């Protein structure tokens, strides 16, 4: 098979993929603007050195190893990547890390405390409010963000507040039920 | 299973080669003297004929650990449909253990018994009997072993929660774990034990919450994109702007200059890799590539004419009497054409895979509905023996038929081989919309007629590009004919991009057309649409679901349009009967349809997990709102105009109707499909409700505000002409 096959790398780490094609490049590299960003993540102080223009989602998932936050659309249209920054709901796929300096970030991994599930998590289990589970972390954090601001929302308010979170499996009715039941359980607590 | 139910299988059947022979099987599950027994269940035999078949040794399905936990092996995958729970229930019940002691291992080609794939609502219907038979035999063998161990006659032994005891002296007992010791059980039975009757169920038939919830609400559940390996790279692949586009000039130099970026070119595959996925994405944006895009001849407007011109020859799928004679008997004849556009699967998790290659062995973690098929595909791409390829399927973030296919795993494998490092390929949302195997655009033409009595006398039905599934006519019609043009969406080359099975393939199209036509006939006969259906039915299961739905809904008879916005539709999929009733409100200014309420009654035979079944019904109804009201792919030639959820609108919280589900108790019917049936009527029931509300009949899915407004405008024109 005579196909083209090359592996090229910046900084001269070219690899030979097939013996008939060799390509090692000369290397003038663009240097990224690396920056140290410190913030609180799930109650612990962390700092990462990275290009601070990067989106929080990818820094969480790769640099910090927290994989519970998911990418569904990449442009803030589906809510799968929802986290809280200073207790406000944000879409981490469009939220640059430079904007979290000195702030508090809460992800799905930080919601259970001292080994005890949060009442919203309990309610999602009790009501079978999930199927494939891919949108679930974002759903739960959006619900948490809602209940922080509005501890006893009406069904209409829940629907309005959750409308930007997409679920393809169709667990919506149960998610609403779970949020209602968690709100009752929490009685305004966090 | 009846012969004609084979139409319920996905016609794009996956055929694999070779078989898991005894030697290979023993290598995987451990040695020992394994003596096979024969599975007599006809559905299992049928499953075997259709592919490689399920193995006969029960050790392939289960392993009892020394700690007493039981691992269940299944080649099925969990994508939200809930078989992780219902299969565990089947195993637990037949083996007489608690549900909590079962650990599920699914979709790992190295550990699990071969499976054709997770689609067609087949897990419970066809894998279920094989799994139950394995568990029942294991239990019976354990009873024999216990009798010998305790020196008590076998008849005197009984099992509960993994402990076998002497009925005469309960203290005289031994656990499964003590007997099995984590090893393969070598004994077999000459005579296969019976599966439990419904009256003997302890775990099946009960509503257990999902067993995967804890992992999923804590973010611990791993999907293909969550697997991390040392030194792994993330790939972003250069894609053409349209299907059929040819790459012209390309300049990758700017991307190559970025620190940490590798650029790979292998024939058609042009890829940037980086240790961070977002930085690979940024580097990809620096590649300058020119493509020659072929001139577009088809788009989402003229596609139906194009398809009709390119349709394959039709095959008569069903026929009775003589439709020409039937036509002469009709007092009222209706002839209509129904259309539906291309629809995307749009799972929230895009197609994703991670591949690792060591020497001549490859391991691939993939978001797939068909791991065993994928294994063969990867082996071909790499030039490896398929025995040296292992596909592991973590949780799948939604599939709906779309993850039966997909090139991402093969791309990851190629890149792992080229770079010598583990490589992840995760499609962006735009790639997901571009490479999806869409539900095909399709056309149904129906000519049918009724006699003055309100009986349907003939039915002449032609379906193009949707396939046979769901086209079976269950109304009593003396003269009918069903012609299928292109099996399973077929007609390679007719579509400008890939198409494939989409949740209940073919049936959404066929049920929309059939149930709309039935409603038109009912209206012309000046009969209530439910009464008209019942008058033309003798199938007891269908009559039962219709009556159950009507009772729950509080249906009162009226001829349509009544102005109330009530609709009814029914259908059969995967052996399951469904009847839907809906209430809609139509905003005549905006054309927007608000579905206020949906009731669904379902007869799925014996129900393994009633809560799981209802969750699937609710999911079907909610997802089905999308294809009924908004979902369609906009395209020009091979260019897909929808790249994300802004223009391709799927169901949202604010769309939710009140959803009510009814499960029919039908213990005389073996368990039938549950993941797909309740979606099939969503087009039809909403179309019928819109007509009942406005008197406007819509013939094309989705029923967008614009199409509703066009319908209202033509209604107004007709009213003026009538004056």
HADDOCK unambig.tbl for C-alpha pairs under 7 A between the chains (distance, minus, plus):
assign (segid A and resid 3 and name CA) (segid B and resid 266 and name CA) 6.92 0.50 0.50
assign (segid A and resid 3 and name CA) (segid B and resid 267 and name CA) 5.23 0.50 0.50
assign (segid A and resid 4 and name CA) (segid B and resid 265 and name CA) 6.73 0.50 0.50
assign (segid A and resid 4 and name CA) (segid B and resid 266 and name CA) 5.40 0.50 0.50
assign (segid A and resid 4 and name CA) (segid B and resid 267 and name CA) 4.91 0.50 0.50
assign (segid A and resid 5 and name CA) (segid B and resid 265 and name CA) 5.10 0.50 0.50
assign (segid A and resid 5 and name CA) (segid B and resid 266 and name CA) 4.00 0.50 0.50
assign (segid A and resid 5 and name CA) (segid B and resid 267 and name CA) 6.17 0.50 0.50
assign (segid A and resid 6 and name CA) (segid B and resid 264 and name CA) 5.36 0.50 0.50
assign (segid A and resid 6 and name CA) (segid B and resid 265 and name CA) 4.87 0.50 0.50
assign (segid A and resid 6 and name CA) (segid B and resid 266 and name CA) 6.24 0.50 0.50
assign (segid A and resid 7 and name CA) (segid B and resid 262 and name CA) 6.71 0.50 0.50
assign (segid A and resid 7 and name CA) (segid B and resid 263 and name CA) 5.63 0.50 0.50
assign (segid A and resid 7 and name CA) (segid B and resid 264 and name CA) 4.14 0.50 0.50
assign (segid A and resid 7 and name CA) (segid B and resid 265 and name CA) 6.27 0.50 0.50
assign (segid A and resid 8 and name CA) (segid B and resid 262 and name CA) 5.17 0.50 0.50
assign (segid A and resid 8 and name CA) (segid B and resid 263 and name CA) 4.75 0.50 0.50
assign (segid A and resid 8 and name CA) (segid B and resid 264 and name CA) 5.93 0.50 0.50
assign (segid A and resid 9 and name CA) (segid B and resid 256 and name CA) 6.06 0.50 0.50
assign (segid A and resid 9 and name CA) (segid B and resid 261 and name CA) 5.70 0.50 0.50
assign (segid A and resid 9 and name CA) (segid B and resid 262 and name CA) 3.91 0.50 0.50
assign (segid A and resid 9 and name CA) (segid B and resid 263 and name CA) 5.96 0.50 0.50
assign (segid A and resid 10 and name CA) (segid B and resid 256 and name CA) 5.21 0.50 0.50
assign (segid A and resid 10 and name CA) (segid B and resid 257 and name CA) 5.28 0.50 0.50
assign (segid A and resid 10 and name CA) (segid B and resid 258 and name CA) 6.02 0.50 0.50
assign (segid A and resid 10 and name CA) (segid B and resid 259 and name CA) 5.43 0.50 0.50
assign (segid A and resid 10 and name CA) (segid B and resid 260 and name CA) 5.85 0.50 0.50
assign (segid A and resid 10 and name CA) (segid B and resid 261 and name CA) 5.51 0.50 0.50
assign (segid A and resid 10 and name CA) (segid B and resid 262 and name CA) 6.19 0.50 0.50
assign (segid A and resid 11 and name CA) (segid B and resid 259 and name CA) 6.53 0.50 0.50
assign (segid A and resid 17 and name CA) (segid B and resid 418 and name CA) 5.28 0.50 0.50
assign (segid A and resid 27 and name CA) (segid B and resid 257 and name CA) 6.51 0.50 0.50
assign (segid A and resid 28 and name CA) (segid B and resid 257 and name CA) 5.85 0.50 0.50
assign (segid A and resid 29 and name CA) (segid B and resid 257 and name CA) 4.51 0.50 0.50
assign (segid A and resid 29 and name CA) (segid B and resid 258 and name CA) 5.34 0.50 0.50
assign (segid A and resid 29 and name CA) (segid B and resid 259 and name CA) 5.58 0.50 0.50
assign (segid A and resid 30 and name CA) (segid B and resid 257 and name CA) 5.82 0.50 0.50
assign (segid A and resid 30 and name CA) (segid B and resid 258 and name CA) 5.02 0.50 0.50
assign (segid A and resid 30 and name CA) (segid B and resid 259 and name CA) 6.24 0.50 0.50
assign (segid A and resid 31 and name CA) (segid B and resid 259 and name CA) 6.59 0.50 0.50
assign (segid A and resid 58 and name CA) (segid B and resid 278 and name CA) 6.56 0.50 0.50
assign (segid A and resid 62 and name CA) (segid B and resid 276 and name CA) 6.62 0.50 0.50
assign (segid A and resid 67 and name CA) (segid B and resid 226 and name CA) 5.84 0.50 0.50
assign (segid A and resid 68 and name CA) (segid B and resid 219 and name CA) 4.00 0.50 0.50
assign (segid A and resid 68 and name CA) (segid B and resid 220 and name CA) 6.27 0.50 0.50
assign (segid A and resid 72 and name CA) (segid B and resid 348 and name CA) 5.13 0.50 0.50
assign (segid A and resid 72 and name CA) (segid B and resid 349 and name CA) 5.77 0.50 0.50
assign (segid A and resid 72 and name CA) (segid B and resid 350 and name CA) 7.00 0.50 0.50
assign (segid A and resid 73 and name CA) (segid B and resid 429 and name CA) 5.17 0.50 0.50
assign (segid A and resid 73 and name CA) (segid B and resid 644 and name CA) 6.79 0.50 0.50
assign (segid A and resid 77 and name CA) (segid B and resid 645 and name CA) 6.34 0.50 0.50
assign (segid A and resid 77 and name CA) (segid B and resid 646 and name CA) 6.94 0.50 0.50
assign (segid A and resid 108 and name CA) (segid B and resid 218 and name CA) 6.06 0.50 0.50
assign (segid A and resid 108 and name CA) (segid B and resid 219 and name CA) 5.80 0.50 0.50
assign (segid A and resid 109 and name CA) (segid B and resid 218 and name CA) 6.07 0.50 0.50
assign (segid A and resid 109 and name CA) (segid B and resid 219 and name CA) 6.07 0.50 0.50
assign (segid A and resid 121 and name CA) (segid B and resid 217 and name CA) 5.66 0.50 0.50
assign (segid A and resid 125 and name CA) (segid B and resid 213 and name CA) 5.53 0.50 0.50
assign (segid A and resid 125 and name CA) (segid B and resid 214 and name CA) 6.80 0.50 0.50
assign (segid A and resid 128 and name CA) (segid B and resid 209 and name CA) 6.09 0.50 0.50
assign (segid A and resid 128 and name CA) (segid B and resid 210 and name CA) 6.45 0.50 0.50
assign (segid A and resid 131 and name CA) (segid B and resid 80 and name CA) 3.98 0.50 0.50
assign (segid A and resid 131 and name CA) (segid B and resid 81 and name CA) 6.45 0.50 0.50
assign (segid A and resid 131 and name CA) (segid B and resid 82 and name CA) 6.97 0.50 0.50
assign (segid A and resid 132 and name CA) (segid B and resid 79 and name CA) 5.03 0.50 0.50
assign (segid A and resid 132 and name CA) (segid B and resid 80 and name CA) 3.44 0.50 0.50
assign (segid A and resid 132 and name CA) (segid B and resid 396 and name CA) 6.59 0.50 0.50
assign (segid A and resid 132 and name CA) (segid B and resid 397 and name CA) 4.97 0.50 0.50
assign (segid A and resid 132 and name CA) (segid B and resid 398 and name CA) 5.52 0.50 0.50
assign (segid A and resid 133 and name CA) (segid B and resid 80 and name CA) 6.95 0.50 0.50
assign (segid A and resid 133 and name CA) (segid B and resid 216 and name CA) 5.45 0.50 0.50
assign (segid A and resid 133 and name CA) (segid B and resid 397 and name CA) 6.53 0.50 0.50
assign (segid A and resid 134 and name CA) (segid B and resid 348 and name CA) 6.68 0.50 0.50
assign (segid A and resid 134 and name CA) (segid B and resid 349 and name CA) 6.47 0.50 0.50
assign (segid A and resid 134 and name CA) (segid B and resid 397 and name CA) 5.06 0.50 0.50
assign (segid A and resid 135 and name CA) (segid B and resid 348 and name CA) 6.91 0.50 0.50
assign (segid A and resid 136 and name CA) (segid B and resid 216 and name CA) 6.83 0.50 0.50
assign (segid A and resid 136 and name CA) (segid B and resid 217 and name CA) 6.35 0.50 0.50
assign (segid A and resid 137 and name CA) (segid B and resid 217 and name CA) 6.24 0.50 0.50
assign (segid A and resid 137 and name CA) (segid B and resid 219 and name CA) 6.11 0.50 0.50
assign (segid A and resid 159 and name CA) (segid B and resid 653 and name CA) 5.54 0.50 0.50
assign (segid A and resid 159 and name CA) (segid B and resid 654 and name CA) 5.83 0.50 0.50
assign (segid A and resid 160 and name CA) (segid B and resid 654 and name CA) 6.82 0.50 0.50
assign (segid A and resid 162 and name CA) (segid B and resid 653 and name CA) 6.77 0.50 0.50
assign (segid A and resid 163 and name CA) (segid B and resid 652 and name CA) 5.95 0.50 0.50
assign (segid A and resid 163 and name CA) (segid B and resid 653 and name CA) 5.22 0.50 0.50
assign (segid A and resid 163 and name CA) (segid B and resid 654 and name CA) 6.15 0.50 0.50
assign (segid A and resid 166 and name CA) (segid B and resid 652 and name CA) 6.28 0.50 0.50
assign (segid A and resid 168 and name CA) (segid B and resid 347 and name CA) 5.94 0.50 0.50
assign (segid A and resid 168 and name CA) (segid B and resid 348 and name CA) 6.39 0.50 0.50
assign (segid A and resid 168 and name CA) (segid B and resid 623 and name CA) 6.52 0.50 0.50
assign (segid A and resid 169 and name CA) (segid B and resid 398 and name CA) 6.86 0.50 0.50
assign (segid A and resid 169 and name CA) (segid B and resid 619 and name CA) 5.44 0.50 0.50
assign (segid A and resid 169 and name CA) (segid B and resid 623 and name CA) 6.67 0.50 0.50
assign (segid A and resid 170 and name CA) (segid B and resid 618 and name CA) 6.63 0.50 0.50
assign (segid A and resid 170 and name CA) (segid B and resid 619 and name CA) 3.94 0.50 0.50
assign (segid A and resid 170 and name CA) (segid B and resid 620 and name CA) 6.89 0.50 0.50
assign (segid A and resid 170 and name CA) (segid B and resid 622 and name CA) 5.06 0.50 0.50
assign (segid A and resid 170 and name CA) (segid B and resid 623 and name CA) 5.59 0.50 0.50
assign (segid A and resid 171 and name CA) (segid B and resid 619 and name CA) 5.88 0.50 0.50
assign (segid A and resid 172 and name CA) (segid B and resid 653 and name CA) 6.08 0.50 0.50
